Amino acid sequence: MEFLIGIIIVAFIIGLLSRNKGDNFLDTLGSGCGTIVLIIVIIAIALFIFSKK
């Protein structure tokens, strides 16, 4: 349970960096989650590309 709350807090903090004026909590949280997913996908692709030698 603490892990899930930690992920929500991190997503909210990341969403605060990219929020638009007038966004509500769920918009901010959604943009933070989208950013986290994008970072994970980029890391996975980079690991896949650089592991093939």
C-alpha positions as CSV (number, residue, x, y, z in Angstrom):
1,M,0.0,0.0,0.0
2,E,2.8,2.4,0.8
3,F,4.4,1.6,-2.5
4,L,1.2,2.6,-4.4
5,I,1.0,5.9,-2.4
6,G,4.6,6.6,-3.2
7,I,4.0,6.1,-6.9
8,I,1.0,8.5,-6.8
9,I,3.1,11.1,-5.0
10,V,5.9,10.8,-7.5
11,A,3.5,11.0,-10.4
12,F,1.9,14.1,-8.9
13,I,5.2,15.8,-8.4
14,I,6.3,15.1,-12.0
15,G,2.9,16.3,-13.2
16,L,3.4,19.6,-11.4
17,L,6.4,20.2,-13.6
18,S,4.4,20.0,-16.8
19,R,1.0,21.2,-15.8
20,N,-1.0,23.9,-17.5
21,K,-2.7,26.8,-15.8
22,G,-6.2,25.7,-14.7
23,D,-5.5,22.0,-14.6
24,N,-7.1,20.1,-11.8
25,F,-5.6,17.3,-9.7
26,L,-6.5,14.5,-12.1
27,D,-5.1,16.3,-15.1
28,T,-1.8,16.9,-13.2
29,L,-1.7,13.3,-12.0
30,G,-2.5,12.0,-15.5
31,S,0.3,14.0,-17.1
32,G,2.7,12.8,-14.4
33,C,1.7,9.1,-15.0
34,G,2.1,9.6,-18.8
35,T,5.6,11.0,-18.2
36,I,6.6,8.1,-16.0
37,V,5.3,5.6,-18.6
38,L,7.2,7.4,-21.4
39,I,10.4,7.3,-19.4
40,I,10.0,3.6,-18.7
41,V,9.4,2.9,-22.4
42,I,12.4,4.9,-23.4
43,I,14.6,3.1,-20.9
44,A,13.3,-0.3,-22.0
45,I,14.0,0.5,-25.7
46,A,17.5,1.7,-24.9
47,L,18.2,-1.5,-22.8
48,F,16.9,-3.6,-25.7
49,I,19.0,-1.8,-28.3
50,F,22.2,-1.7,-26.3
51,S,22.0,-5.3,-25.0
52,K,22.2,-6.7,-28.6
53,K,26.0,-7.0,-29.2
